[in-house]
Amino acid sequence: MFRPQLVSVNCAHCGFPFQIPVFSIIDVKQNPELKPALLSGELNAAQCPSCGRVNYIGGPLLYHDPDHDFLAVYVPLEANIPDSERQKIIGELTNALMNALPAEERRGYMLTPGQFFDLETLIRKILELDGVTSEMLAASSRKIELLERMLNLQNDEMAFNMAVAENKELLDREFFMLIADAIERYRALGQEDRVKALEALRERLMPVTEFGQRLLKQRRAVEALGRNPSRQQVMDALIVGDLEEVEAIAVAAMPILDYNFFQKFTERIESAEGDEREALEAKRDLMLHVLETFRKLDEQAFAAASRVANELVKAEDLDKTIRELAPMIDERVLDVLLRDMKVAQAEGAPELVARIQQVMNALQQAAGDSMPPALNLIFKLVEADYPQETRALLEENKELINDEFRALLDAFIQDVGKSDSYEPRTREQLLHHLRNVSTQAKLLA
């Protein structure tokens, strides 16, 4: 696993000093999770802990895809690095890669890496290796431009309808995926106005586009099941639904689709004849395909999380390693650590149990340290006793108590109210506590 280096920066938006983990080597085999980060523009980027805005670091990058015998080095042209220095950087990155690989995995093509001075050109080459043609890329560019244009046309009914009519071939699955990705990106940045505009655009496009109508049909099929459908309700819905509805139901009801479920579905197939039997077999094949797709994704994510967890447990300087691996530490890593702790407890390995607990404590501390101050305060208020401790916390952090903080707290309360992660009684107690805290914060001048 190639680890990042920590680069100290001052936020380009508010000037707050913090560190960004920067990767200079991507090996698709060893760190597959870094490839989508590169392609989406999220590599070597981090949110400012103070203002929440994203900062980017551009620098030399070596990219290796052994499945395509492809090795490339990107050195930004705007960095104005002299040729001799550039060749030295390329040599150092290439040697670092080869030294990290087993001897049997080293190949001749690694001695002459392709050189790229423009990141977009490198990304185009990577996509080309994956079978994405220049025509597909051109269509994607048009879709991105169309998305921005349609956002600006939402208040002009006639112009919006004309844009839909003139661009129906572009309003496909990929276009709706662009909307979904943009919603997640702007939500992470806290730009709720942008999120609401994108969600409104998606809802408006659904009934007037072919793919949108398909999404609506799938949504309605899932909504018809209700929150906690029985196995029989899922079975009945799959039998009467078409393939598009079956795909959505399979994703929504995945925990129910176990061996016994497929056994009963197969019995239903065997009792059918002719066209009905063929239709049911096609539905079974589609369900199995959905499950296999998610299984592979889970395997890849679990393998990446296991590598990160192993690095953390073995780290000599735990705090430094946490900072370096921060972009790859997520809930799956915590799940792996919890699993490994249970195994260590069952096998009677107290030293390993203690080490894993140390890692998890350090991760919890790091999460609090890197969290925006306002959000960190909210989580402290959740744990504090009302009214004395919460009032003391608010007084201690009076500089944070402004309209923006109060809006963030109100949004947090709304999220808790909508969440299914709590038992009903626990949720009501938490909501009561948070509403009291909100009143305290509003009274604090």
C-alpha positions in Angstrom: 0.0 0.0 0.0 1.3 3.4 -1.0 0.7 5.9 1.7 0.2 9.7 1.3 2.4 12.5 2.6 1.0 15.2 4.8 1.2 18.7 3.2 0.6 21.8 5.3 -1.6 24.4 3.7 -3.5 27.5 4.5 -7.1 27.3 3.4 -7.4 29.3 0.1 -10.8 30.5 1.3 -10.4 31.4 5.0 -6.6 31.1 5.6 -7.0 28.4 8.3 -3.8 26.2 8.5 -4.3 22.5 8.3 -2.8 19.4 6.6 -3.9 17.5 3.4 -2.8 13.9 2.8 -1.3 13.9 -0.7 -0.7 10.7 -2.8 2.1 10.7 -5.3 1.7 7.1 -6.4 -1.5 5.3 -7.4 -1.2 1.5 -8.0 -4.7 0.4 -9.1 -4.0 -3.1 -7.8 -2.8 -2.1 -4.4 -5.1 0.9 -3.9 -8.1 0.5 -6.2 -10.1 3.0 -4.2 -7.8 5.8 -5.3 -8.7 5.5 -9.0 -12.3 6.7 -8.7 -11.0 9.5 -6.4 -8.6 10.6 -9.2 -11.2 10.4 -11.9 -13.8 12.4 -9.8 -11.3 15.1 -8.9 -11.4 14.2 -5.2 -7.8 12.9 -4.9 -5.4 15.1 -2.9 -8.3 17.2 -1.7 -9.6 17.9 1.8 -12.2 20.0 3.5 -10.9 22.9 5.7 -11.8 22.1 9.3 -12.7 25.7 9.9 -14.9 26.8 6.9 -15.6 23.4 5.3 -14.5 24.5 1.8 -12.5 22.0 -0.2 -8.8 22.7 -0.9 -6.8 20.9 -3.6 -3.1 20.1 -3.9 -1.6 19.6 -7.4 1.7 17.9 -7.8 3.6 15.0 -9.6 1.7 11.8 -9.7 2.6 8.3 -10.8 -0.3 6.1 -12.0 0.1 2.4 -12.5 -2.5 -0.1 -13.9 -0.9 -3.5 -14.2 -3.9 -5.0 -15.9 -3.3 -2.8 -18.9 0.5 -2.7 -18.6 0.2 1.1 -18.2 2.5 3.3 -16.2 2.3 7.1 -16.5 3.7 10.1 -14.7 1.8 13.4 -14.5 3.9 16.5 -13.8 1.9 19.7 -13.9 3.1 22.1 -16.7 2.2 25.1 -14.5 4.7 23.9 -11.9 7.5 25.1 -14.2 9.8 22.3 -13.2 13.1 22.2 -15.3 13.5 19.1 -17.5 16.4 17.7 -15.4 14.4 18.0 -12.2 11.3 16.5 -13.9 13.3 13.5 -15.0 14.7 13.1 -11.5 11.1 13.1 -10.0 10.0 10.6 -12.6 12.9 8.3 -11.8 12.3 8.5 -8.0 8.6 7.8 -8.4 9.2 4.9 -10.8 11.9 3.4 -8.5 9.6 3.7 -5.5 6.9 1.8 -7.3 9.3 -1.0 -8.6 10.9 -1.4 -5.2 7.5 -1.9 -3.6 6.5 -4.6 -6.1 7.6 -8.3 -5.9 10.3 -9.1 -8.4 7.9 -11.3 -10.5 5.5 -8.3 -11.0 8.1 -6.0 -12.4 7.8 -5.5 -16.2 9.8 -3.8 -19.0 7.1 -1.2 -19.6 7.8 0.3 -16.2 11.2 1.5 -17.4 9.6 4.0 -19.8 6.5 5.5 -18.2 4.3 7.8 -20.3 4.6 11.5 -19.5 1.6 13.7 -19.1 1.6 17.5 -18.5 -2.1 17.9 -18.3 -4.3 16.0 -15.8 -7.3 15.9 -18.1 -5.2 14.2 -20.8 -4.1 11.5 -18.3 -7.7 10.9 -17.2 -8.8 10.6 -20.8 -6.1 8.0 -21.3 -7.2 6.1 -18.2 -10.8 6.1 -19.4 -9.8 5.0 -22.9 -8.1 2.0 -21.3 -11.4 1.2 -19.7 -13.2 1.3 -23.0 -14.5 4.9 -22.8 -14.3 6.4 -26.3 -13.7 10.0 -27.2 -17.3 10.2 -28.4 -18.5 9.1 -24.9 -16.3 11.7 -23.3 -17.6 14.4 -25.6 -21.2 13.4 -24.7 -20.3 13.5 -21.0 -19.0 17.0 -21.4 -22.2 18.1 -23.2 -24.2 16.6 -20.3 -22.2 18.5 -17.7 -22.8 21.7 -19.6 -26.5 20.8 -20.0 -26.9 20.2 -16.3 -25.6 23.6 -15.4 -27.8 25.2 -18.1 -30.9 23.4 -16.9 -30.3 24.5 -13.3 -30.3 28.1 -14.5 -33.5 27.6 -16.5 -35.7 26.2 -13.8 -37.5 29.5 -13.4 -38.1 29.9 -17.1 -40.8 27.4 -18.0 -40.7 27.8 -21.8 -36.9 27.7 -22.0 -36.7 24.7 -19.7 -39.2 22.7 -21.7 -37.4 23.6 -24.9 -34.1 22.4 -23.4 -35.7 19.1 -22.5 -37.2 18.6 -25.9 -33.9 19.5 -27.7 -31.7 17.2 -25.5 -33.7 14.1 -24.9 -30.9 11.9 -26.0 -28.6 13.4 -23.4 -31.1 13.0 -20.5 -30.2 9.4 -19.9 -28.8 7.2 -17.0 -25.5 9.0 -17.0 -27.2 12.4 -16.7 -29.1 11.3 -13.7 -25.9 9.9 -12.2 -24.3 13.3 -12.7 -27.1 14.9 -10.7 -26.8 12.3 -7.9 -23.0 12.8 -7.7 -23.4 16.5 -7.6 -26.0 16.3 -4.9 -23.7 14.2 -2.7 -20.7 16.5 -3.4 -22.6 19.7 -2.6 -24.2 18.1 0.5 -20.7 17.2 1.8 -19.7 20.8 1.3 -22.7 22.0 3.2 -24.2 23.9 0.2 -27.8 23.0 0.9 -29.2 25.6 -1.5 -27.4 23.9 -4.4 -28.5 20.5 -3.1 -32.2 21.6 -3.1 -31.9 23.0 -6.6 -30.4 19.8 -7.9 -33.1 17.7 -6.2 -35.8 19.9 -7.6 -34.3 19.5 -11.1 -34.2 15.7 -10.8 -37.9 15.6 -9.6 -38.9 17.8 -12.5 -37.0 15.7 -15.1 -38.3 12.3 -13.9 -41.8 12.4 -15.5 -40.6 14.0 -18.8 -37.6 11.7 -19.7 -37.4 8.1 -20.6 -34.9 7.2 -17.9 -36.6 9.4 -15.3 -39.9 7.6 -15.9 -38.0 4.3 -15.3 -36.7 5.7 -12.0 -40.2 6.8 -11.0 -41.5 3.3 -11.8 -38.8 1.8 -9.7 -39.4 4.2 -6.8 -43.1 3.5 -6.8 -42.4 -0.3 -6.8 -40.2 0.1 -3.7 -42.5 2.5 -2.0 -45.4 0.0 -2.5 -43.5 -2.5 -0.4 -43.6 -0.3 2.7 -40.9 0.0 5.3 -40.6 -3.6 6.6 -42.1 -5.9 4.0 -42.6 -9.6 4.7 -40.8 -12.2 2.6 -44.2 -13.0 1.0 -44.8 -9.4 0.1 -41.4 -9.2 -1.6 -42.0 -12.5 -3.4 -45.4 -11.3 -4.7 -44.0 -7.9 -5.8 -41.2 -9.7 -7.8 -43.6 -12.0 -9.4 -46.0 -9.3 -10.7 -43.3 -6.6 -11.4 -41.4 -6.1 -14.7 -37.6 -6.4 -14.9 -37.1 -2.7 -14.1 -39.2 -3.0 -11.0 -37.5 -6.3 -10.1 -34.1 -4.6 -10.2 -35.2 -1.9 -7.8 -36.9 -4.3 -5.5 -33.9 -6.6 -5.4 -31.7 -3.7 -4.2 -34.2 -2.5 -1.6 -35.0 -6.0 -0.2 -31.5 -7.4 -0.5 -31.3 -8.8 3.1 -34.4 -10.9 2.4 -32.9 -12.5 -0.8 -31.2 -15.4 0.9 -30.9 -19.1 0.0 -34.4 -20.0 1.4 -35.9 -17.1 -0.6 -34.4 -18.3 -3.9 -35.4 -21.9 -3.1 -39.0 -20.8 -2.8 -38.7 -18.6 -5.9 -37.3 -21.6 -7.8 -40.3 -23.7 -6.6 -42.6 -21.0 -8.1 -40.7 -21.1 -11.4 -41.0 -24.9 -11.6 -44.7 -24.7 -11.1 -45.0 -22.3 -14.0 -45.1 -23.0 -17.8 -44.4 -21.3 -21.1 -43.9 -17.5 -21.2 -44.6 -17.2 -17.5 -41.8 -19.6 -16.6 -39.3 -17.7 -18.9 -40.3 -14.4 -17.4 -39.7 -15.7 -13.8 -36.4 -17.3 -14.8 -35.3 -13.9 -16.3 -36.2 -12.2 -13.0 -34.3 -14.8 -11.0 -31.2 -14.2 -13.2 -31.5 -10.5 -12.8 -31.8 -10.8 -9.0 -28.7 -13.0 -8.9 -26.8 -10.5 -11.1 -27.7 -7.7 -8.7 -26.5 -9.7 -5.7 -23.3 -10.6 -7.4 -22.6 -7.0 -8.4 -23.0 -5.9 -4.8 -21.0 -8.8 -3.5 -18.0 -7.9 -5.7 -18.3 -4.2 -4.6 -18.4 -5.3 -1.0 -15.4 -7.6 -1.5 -13.3 -4.7 -3.0 -14.3 -2.3 -0.3 -13.7 -4.9 2.5 -10.2 -5.7 1.1 -9.3 -2.0 1.0 -10.6 -1.5 4.6 -8.7 -4.6 5.8 -5.4 -3.2 4.3 -6.0 0.1 6.1 -6.9 -1.6 9.4 -3.8 -3.7 9.2 -1.6 -0.6 8.6 -3.1 1.1 11.6 -2.6 -1.8 14.0 1.0 -2.3 12.9 1.8 1.5 12.9 4.8 2.6 15.0 3.6 6.2 15.0 -0.2 5.8 15.2 -1.1 9.4 15.1 1.0 10.0 12.0 -0.4 7.0 10.3 -4.0 8.1 11.0 -3.3 11.5 9.5 -1.7 9.8 6.4 -4.5 7.3 5.9 -7.3 9.7 6.7 -8.9 9.7 3.2 -9.2 5.9 3.4 -10.6 5.6 6.9 -14.3 5.0 7.0 -17.0 2.9 8.7 -15.8 -0.2 7.0 -12.3 0.2 8.6 -14.0 0.5 12.0 -16.1 -2.7 11.2 -12.9 -4.6 10.4 -11.2 -3.4 13.6 -14.3 -4.5 15.6 -14.3 -7.9 13.9 -10.6 -8.4 14.5 -11.0 -7.4 18.1 -13.7 -10.1 18.6 -11.5 -12.7 17.0 -8.6 -11.7 19.2 -10.8 -11.9 22.3 -12.1 -15.4 21.2 -8.5 -16.6 20.6 -7.2 -15.2 24.0 -4.9 -12.5 22.6 -5.2 -9.7 25.2 -2.2 -7.7 23.8 -3.9 -7.5 20.3 -7.2 -6.6 21.9 -5.6 -3.8 23.8 -3.8 -2.5 20.6 -7.0 -2.5 18.5 -8.8 -0.6 21.3 -5.9 1.9 21.3 -6.3 2.3 17.6 -10.1 2.8 17.9 -9.7 5.4 20.7 -7.1 7.3 18.6 -9.5 7.3 15.6 -12.3 8.6 17.7 -10.0 11.4 19.0 -8.8 12.2 15.5 -12.4 12.4 14.2 -13.2 15.0 16.8 -10.1 17.0 16.1 -10.7 17.1 12.3 -14.4 17.9 12.6 -15.5 21.5 11.9 -15.6 23.3 15.3 -19.4 23.9 15.1 -20.2 20.3 14.4 -17.8 19.1 17.1 -19.6 21.3 19.6 -23.0 19.8 18.6 -21.7 16.3 19.3 -20.4 17.4 22.7 -23.8 19.0 23.5 -25.4 15.7 22.6 -23.4 13.9 25.3 -23.6 16.7 27.9 -26.3 16.8 30.7 -29.0 19.5 30.4 -29.2 22.2 31.5 -25.9 22.9 33.5 -23.4 21.1 31.3 -24.9 22.2 28.0 -25.1 25.8 29.2 -21.5 25.7 30.3 -20.4 24.3 26.9 -22.4 27.0 25.1 -20.8 29.7 27.2 -17.3 28.3 26.7 -17.8 28.4 22.9 -19.7 31.6 22.7 -17.7 32.7 19.6 -19.3 29.8 17.7 -22.9 30.6 18.6 -24.2 32.5 15.6 -27.0 32.2 13.1 -25.0 29.6 11.1 -24.5 27.4 14.2 -28.2 27.7 15.2 -29.2 26.7 11.6 -26.7 23.7 11.7 -28.2 22.6 15.0 -31.7 22.8 13.7 -30.7 20.8 10.6 -29.1 18.2 12.9 -32.4 18.0 14.9 -34.3 17.4 11.7 -31.9 14.6 10.6 -32.4 12.9 14.0 -36.1 13.1 13.6 -36.0 11.4 10.2 -33.4 8.8 11.1 -34.2 5.1 11.5 -31.0 4.5 13.5 -32.6 5.0 16.9 -35.2 3.2 18.9 -38.4 5.3 19.0 -38.0 6.0 22.7 -34.3 6.9 22.4 -35.0 9.2 19.4 -37.7 11.1 21.3 -35.4 11.5 24.3 -32.6 12.8 22.1 -34.9 15.1 20.2 -36.3 16.5 23.5 -32.7 17.1 24.7 -31.6 18.8 21.5 -34.6 21.1 21.4 -33.8 22.2 24.9 -30.2 22.9 23.8 -31.5 24.7 20.8 -33.5 27.0 23.0 -30.5 27.7 25.1 -28.4 28.5 22.1 -31.1 30.9 20.8 -31.3 32.7 24.1 -27.5 33.1 24.3 -26.8 36.6 23.0 
